Amino acid sequence: MHSIYTRKITRRLTLIFTVVIFSGLMSCQTVSDSGMGKKVTSSAPIYYGTGSGDSAFMAMECAKRNAVRQAADDLLGLLAAFVHGAELDLLFDSIEDFGPYLLNDTQQTIDSRSNEEFYYHLGIRINLEALAAKLIANDILGGQIDGSLSAVYILNDQPPPDLSTGPAEYKAEAASYQNRPAENTAFQAVVPDVSAAELEVISRYLDNLTFMVYFNEQTCADPSLARSAVVSANSFLEKKGRDYVDLSQIETIIKEQSAVYEEETGNAVSIIQWIAHKVNADIYIELSLEVSGGIEGGRYSSSANVSLDCYEASTIEGRGVVAAQTNPPEYSLVSAEAARENALSSAVYKGMEAAVKEAEAHSAKAASTGFKFNLTMENTPDTKIIGDFEQKLESSVKSVKRTSFSHEESIFEVYLIGNIADLEDLIYDTAASIPGLEGLMLVMQRRNSIIFDTGM
């Protein structure tokens, strides 16, 4: 009894001592901030993070993790962040995707370098509401995080880093990277001819991929089990904060629009591919599965094997193949069906984790050569002007290919790491430097297609 009382007193004195120390530190911080000028507060403040790793992408992910961790510490306050330090370390080590806690469209590159490993320094806005919900769900409270789900969270924007100051060795290292040829940068080592700005575009593209999962109707003998596998796959995507097409939406389209599908395609493509295009999915994952089971020691047992074939949804180009299985078998005292469900869910989760990474890796490699856009130029009677335009545009994009030419119109395939608005700007800039295209004007823009009239 005496030892328990002593431990309680010791813990209480330790906590009081910690509070006193950190109160002093916090008061010192207030004084030092007084000379920083006016601060900008926001529910989505910008934070700056640094990271390193074996690849540019790994370094970027570490930098995102670093930025989110700083915001978590600031939400909790200095004392709570210190007290929960070990719990925060475990939590952040368990998070594989920091996308839900970031506003990915706001990412900006501060610095990027490579030597023995890759280094990345970025600025990005933090979704404080999502981050606070994650901390509350893990019982990490303090500061602004009081457990209330309706609270509004506000933090100051971090001041932008001053790269002109710092230790002499850092400035010397930074200067050496600035003077190094472009082909030796971190990004050139990952994929050819990709700049830091282009890597940001690719990163945002990967963060915003929409997945559509459905089962292979020819290989799945049990439709109800196959549906369960798709639901498990979507559950994985939801927990990872990824966008996906719900199974019920797919089934509704199959049921209600089969006649439209046949009329539009003549069965030239599969209905699943047609649906993927209709709902603007980026990655289609086709599930095949085998489930077996029995009784062991009075318990129902089951094992599942799943195969996940990943495709680019609009073209059905391969984006990787993954296989996963339940090992060891799953058991249930309730029923054979429960054992099958557990085995299938386990295998699907394992397979989806690998499939998403595989699809992202293939998609990043494909994106490094540029996203495909269809460009139509109407009224093109002067072949020399159109040839000059094509040549100058090619210097600003990944590649340009003229697929048809007539006096009425010329059609091009343009590959660019950017979006359709970026292409529109490039076309106007290119036309402005070519005599004869002063009257160029936009006629139509839809998805990845854009039409201009040359004005000739």
ZAMARGU-4260 file (C-alpha; in steps of 0.2 Angstrom, whole numbers, plus 5000, padded with zeros to 4 digits):
<rodrens>
0) 5000/5000/5000 | 5014/5012/5005 | 5023/5008/4988 | 5007/5012/4978 | 5005/5029/4987
5) 5023/5033/4984 | 5021/5030/4966 | 5006/5041/4965 | 5015/5055/4974 | 5030/5053/4963
10) 5020/5054/4947 | 5010/5069/4953 | 5026/5078/4957 | 5034/5073/4940 | 5019/5081/4931
15) 5019/5097/4942 | 5038/5098/4939 | 5035/5096/4920 | 5021/5109/4920 | 5032/5122/4928
20) 5047/5119/4916 | 5036/5120/4901 | 5026/5135/4907 | 5043/5144/4908 | 5047/5138/4890
25) 5030/5143/4884 | 5032/5161/4891 | 5049/5162/4883 | 5042/5157/4866 | 5029/5171/4868
30) 5043/5184/4871 | 5053/5178/4856 | 5038/5178/4844 | 5034/5197/4848 | 5047/5203/4835
35) 5040/5192/4821 | 5027/5204/4815 | 5008/5201/4811 | 5004/5182/4810 | 4991/5174/4799
40) 4979/5162/4807 | 4969/5149/4798 | 4960/5133/4799 | 4971/5126/4786 | 4988/5134/4790
45) 5003/5132/4779 | 5017/5122/4787 | 5035/5118/4780 | 5042/5101/4781 | 5058/5092/4777
50) 5062/5074/4773 | 5075/5062/4766 | 5074/5044/4759 | 5080/5032/4746 | 5069/5040/4732
55) 5062/5058/4728 | 5045/5051/4732 | 5050/5044/4749 | 5059/5060/4753 | 5043/5070/4748
60) 5032/5058/4759 | 5044/5061/4774 | 5043/5080/4772 | 5023/5079/4772 | 5024/5068/4788
65) 5036/5081/4796 | 5024/5095/4791 | 5009/5086/4798 | 5018/5081/4814 | 5023/5100/4818
70) 5005/5105/4816 | 4999/5091/4828 | 5012/5097/4841 | 5005/5115/4839 | 4987/5109/4841
75) 4991/5100/4857 | 5003/5113/4864 | 5020/5111/4870 | 5016/5102/4886 | 5003/5089/4879
80) 5015/5086/4864 | 5029/5082/4876 | 5018/5071/4888 | 5011/5061/4872 | 5027/5061/4863
85) 5029/5042/4863 | 5010/5040/4858 | 5013/5052/4844 | 5028/5043/4837 | 5018/5027/4837
90) 5003/5035/4828 | 5013/5044/4815 | 5023/5028/4811 | 5007/5019/4808 | 5000/5032/4796
95) 5004/5026/4778 | 4995/5040/4769 | 4995/5058/4775 | 4984/5064/4761 | 4968/5066/4771
100) 4977/5078/4783 | 4984/5089/4769 | 4977/5101/4755 | 4988/5093/4742 | 4984/5107/4729
105) 4993/5119/4740 | 5010/5110/4739 | 5025/5120/4734 | 5043/5115/4733 | 5056/5125/4743
110) 5071/5114/4740 | 5076/5097/4733 | 5093/5089/4732 | 5101/5072/4731 | 5118/5066/4736
115) 5119/5049/4745 | 5101/5050/4748 | 5086/5061/4742 | 5081/5077/4751 | 5065/5087/4750
120) 5059/5103/4758 | 5041/5108/4755 | 5027/5120/4761 | 5009/5113/4761 | 4992/5118/4770
125) 4986/5106/4784 | 4968/5101/4786 | 4967/5104/4805 | 4949/5097/4806 | 4955/5080/4799
130) 4971/5080/4810 | 4961/5084/4826 | 4949/5070/4823 | 4963/5058/4821 | 4971/5063/4837
135) 4954/5062/4846 | 4951/5045/4839 | 4968/5040/4847 | 4964/5048/4864 | 4978/5061/4862
140) 4971/5076/4870 | 4978/5093/4875 | 4979/5111/4870 | 4965/5114/4857 | 4961/5096/4856
145) 4948/5094/4870 | 4939/5079/4863 | 4925/5090/4856 | 4920/5084/4838 | 4912/5101/4834
150) 4927/5112/4839 | 4935/5124/4827 | 4954/5123/4826 | 4965/5138/4821 | 4984/5139/4820
155) 4996/5152/4813 | 5004/5150/4796 | 5022/5146/4798 | 5034/5159/4792 | 5042/5154/4776
160) 5060/5148/4778 | 5074/5159/4775 | 5086/5149/4765 | 5099/5163/4764 | 5103/5161/4782
165) 5109/5146/4792 | 5125/5136/4796 | 5139/5139/4785 | 5140/5121/4780 | 5122/5121/4775
170) 5124/5136/4764 | 5139/5128/4756 | 5130/5112/4753 | 5115/5122/4745 | 5127/5132/4734
175) 5135/5115/4728 | 5118/5109/4723 | 5113/5125/4714 | 5129/5124/4703 | 5126/5105/4699
180) 5120/5101/4682 | 5101/5098/4681 | 5103/5080/4676 | 5110/5076/4693 | 5095/5082/4703
185) 5084/5071/4714 | 5070/5071/4701 | 5081/5067/4686 | 5087/5051/4696 | 5069/5045/4697
190) 5062/5048/4680 | 5070/5057/4665 | 5066/5075/4661 | 5055/5078/4676 | 5057/5095/4685
195) 5053/5099/4703 | 5037/5108/4697 | 5032/5093/4687 | 5035/5081/4701 | 5022/5092/4711
200) 5010/5089/4697 | 5012/5071/4697 | 5011/5070/4716 | 4995/5079/4716 | 4988/5067/4702
205) 4993/5052/4712 | 4985/5059/4728 | 4968/5062/4718 | 4967/5046/4709 | 4949/5039/4709
210) 4948/5020/4710 | 4935/5008/4704 | 4935/4990/4710 | 4924/4976/4703 | 4925/4957/4702
215) 4929/4946/4687 | 4912/4939/4683 | 4919/4925/4673 | 4930/4918/4687 | 4920/4922/4702
220) 4907/4908/4704 | 4899/4915/4720 | 4892/4933/4716 | 4888/4936/4734 | 4906/4932/4740
225) 4913/4943/4726 | 4902/4957/4731 | 4909/4955/4748 | 4926/4956/4742 | 4923/4972/4733
230) 4915/4980/4748 | 4931/4975/4758 | 4942/4983/4745 | 4931/4999/4745 | 4932/4999/4764
235) 4951/4999/4763 | 4951/5013/4751 | 4939/5023/4762 | 4950/5020/4778 | 4965/5026/4767
240) 4956/5042/4762 | 4956/5038/4744 | 4942/5042/4732 | 4933/5027/4725 | 4917/5022/4715
245) 4904/5014/4726 | 4898/4996/4722 | 4880/5001/4722 | 4883/5015/4709 | 4891/5002/4697
250) 4877/4990/4700 | 4864/5004/4696 | 4872/5009/4680 | 4873/4991/4675 | 4855/4988/4678
255) 4848/5005/4671 | 4860/5009/4657 | 4864/4993/4648 | 4854/4998/4633 | 4863/5015/4632
260) 4880/5005/4634 | 4876/4994/4619 | 4870/5009/4608 | 4885/5019/4612 | 4898/5005/4610
265) 4891/4991/4601 | 4899/4980/4614 | 4916/4985/4607 | 4922/4988/4625 | 4917/4979/4641
270) 4903/4987/4651 | 4914/4989/4666 | 4927/4999/4655 | 4912/5010/4649 | 4906/5013/4667
275) 4924/5017/4672 | 4924/5031/4659 | 4907/5037/4663 | 4911/5040/4681 | 4928/5047/4678
280) 4938/5033/4687 | 4957/5033/4685 | 4962/5016/4691 | 4951/5000/4688 | 4955/4985/4699
285) 4948/4969/4694 | 4946/4956/4708 | 4947/4937/4705 | 4946/4925/4720 | 4946/4908/4727
290) 4940/4903/4744 | 4942/4886/4753 | 4937/4880/4770 | 4934/4866/4782 | 4933/4861/4800
295) 4948/4860/4812 | 4947/4856/4830 | 4929/4860/4831 | 4931/4877/4822 | 4927/4883/4805
300) 4942/4887/4795 | 4945/4896/4778 | 4958/4902/4767 | 4957/4915/4752 | 4967/4918/4737
305) 4964/4935/4728 | 4972/4942/4712 | 4970/4960/4708 | 4973/4966/4690 | 4975/4985/4689
310) 4972/4995/4674 | 4971/5013/4668 | 4952/5015/4667 | 4950/5024/4651 | 4963/5014/4641
315) 4964/4998/4650 | 4983/4999/4650 | 4990/4988/4663 | 4995/4996/4680 | 5001/4981/4689
320) 4996/4964/4695 | 4995/4958/4713 | 4991/4942/4722 | 4988/4939/4740 | 4982/4925/4751
325) 4976/4922/4769 | 4990/4915/4779 | 4987/4907/4792 | 4969/4903/4789 | 4955/4912/4797
330) 4944/4903/4810 | 4926/4906/4817 | 4916/4897/4830 | 4900/4904/4823 | 4899/4898/4805
335) 4908/4893/4789 | 4902/4909/4781 | 4909/4919/4795 | 4926/4911/4792 | 4925/4914/4773
340) 4921/4932/4776 | 4936/4934/4788 | 4948/4925/4776 | 4942/4935/4761 | 4943/4952/4770
345) 4960/4948/4776 | 4967/4943/4759 | 4958/4958/4750 | 4965/4971/4763 | 4983/4964/4760
350) 4981/4963/4741 | 4973/4981/4740 | 4988/4988/4750 | 5000/4981/4737 | 4989/4985/4722
355) 4987/5003/4726 | 5006/5005/4728 | 5008/4996/4712 | 4995/5006/4703 | 5003/5022/4709
360) 5021/5017/4704 | 5015/5013/4686 | 5004/5028/4685 | 5019/5039/4691 | 5030/5032/4678
365) 5017/5034/4664 | 5014/5052/4670 | 5032/5056/4669 | 5030/5056/4650 | 5016/5068/4651
370) 4997/5067/4651 | 4989/5065/4634 | 4978/5079/4627 | 4969/5080/4611 | 4972/5097/4602
375) 4961/5102/4587 | 4966/5118/4576 | 4952/5123/4565 | 4955/5133/4549 | 4973/5128/4545
380) 4976/5133/4526 | 4994/5138/4529 | 5005/5123/4532 | 5021/5133/4536 | 5012/5143/4550
385) 5005/5126/4557 | 5022/5118/4556 | 5030/5133/4565 | 5017/5132/4579 | 5020/5113/4581
390) 5039/5115/4582 | 5038/5129/4595 | 5024/5121/4605 | 5035/5105/4606 | 5048/5115/4615
395) 5036/5118/4630 | 5028/5101/4632 | 5034/5083/4633 | 5029/5079/4615 | 5018/5084/4601
400) 5012/5072/4587 | 5001/5078/4572 | 4988/5064/4568 | 4979/5073/4554 | 4980/5088/4543
405) 4969/5097/4531 | 4965/5115/4526 | 4949/5113/4537 | 4958/5107/4553 | 4974/5099/4560
410) 4973/5087/4575 | 4987/5084/4587 | 4991/5073/4602 | 5000/5083/4615 | 5009/5076/4630
415) 5011/5088/4645 | 5014/5086/4664 | 5000/5098/4668 | 4981/5101/4666 | 4970/5107/4652
420) 4971/5125/4658 | 4990/5124/4657 | 4989/5118/4639 | 4977/5132/4635 | 4990/5145/4642
425) 5004/5137/4632 | 4995/5137/4616 | 4991/5156/4618 | 5009/5159/4622 | 5015/5149/4608
430) 5003/5157/4595 | 5008/5175/4601 | 5025/5172/4594 | 5020/5166/4577 | 5014/5179/4564
435) 4997/5174/4557 | 4990/5167/4573 | 4985/5184/4580 | 4967/5179/4579 | 4968/5162/4588
440) 4953/5159/4599 | 4946/5145/4610 | 4931/5136/4603 | 4928/5122/4615 | 4936/5113/4630
445) 4930/5097/4637 | 4940/5085/4648 | 4957/5082/4639 | 4951/5089/4623 | 4953/5107/4617
450) 4948/5115/4601 | 4955/5132/4594 | 4951/5142/4578 | 4967/5149/4571 | 4958/5165/4564
455) 4966/5163/4547
</rodrens>
